[in-house]
């Protein structure tokens, strides 16, 4: 499973308030991936992908 960081409903909704994508309707983790946590988001304005970068790389 590629969701390493779990996100609480209220935390995600509060985070998304800063973006003009509508209210959160639903979300689920995406199992594909190797290193980052990915979520499929459904909002009142459409579908989105949220990626949480788990490992930082120095430039």
C-alpha positions as a printed Julia matrix, in Angstrom:
59×3 Matrix{Float64}:
   0.0    0.0    0.0
   1.33   3.41  -0.93
  -0.46   5.52   1.66
   2.17   6.12   4.32
   0.59   9.18   5.93
  -3.0    8.87   7.07
  -5.08  12.06   6.89
  -8.01  12.83   9.17
 -11.24  14.06   7.56
 -11.3   17.36   9.44
  -7.6   18.08   8.79
  -7.97  17.48   5.07
 -11.11  19.62   4.83
  -9.37  22.47   6.69
  -6.3   22.2    4.42
  -8.45  22.29   1.27
 -10.25  25.43   2.45
  -7.17  27.38   1.32
  -7.82  26.34  -2.29
 -10.68  27.26  -4.58
 -11.7   23.68  -5.39
 -15.0   23.44  -3.52
 -15.93  21.5   -0.42
 -14.58  17.99   0.07
 -17.14  15.3   -0.79
 -14.98  12.18  -0.43
 -11.41  10.92  -0.6
  -9.52   7.66  -0.64
  -5.92   6.55  -0.65
  -4.38   5.37  -3.9
  -2.48   2.09  -3.5
  -0.11   2.66  -6.42
   3.17   4.41  -5.8
   6.43   3.69  -4.1
   7.45   6.57  -1.89
   4.69   9.16  -1.49
   1.14   9.1   -0.13
  -1.46   9.77  -2.81
  -5.15  10.47  -2.39
  -7.97  10.73  -4.9
 -10.19  13.67  -3.89
 -13.74  14.36  -4.96
 -14.96  17.9   -4.28
 -18.01  19.9   -5.28
 -15.97  21.21  -8.23
 -14.4   18.04  -9.55
 -11.78  15.35  -9.03
  -8.23  15.97  -7.85
  -5.11  14.09  -6.81
  -3.31  15.05  -3.59
   0.31  13.91  -3.21
   2.08  14.08   0.13
   5.82  13.95  -0.43
   7.27  11.64   2.18
  10.96  12.04   1.43
  12.73  15.3    0.67
  15.6   15.46  -1.76
  18.3   18.11  -1.53
  18.55  20.18  -4.73
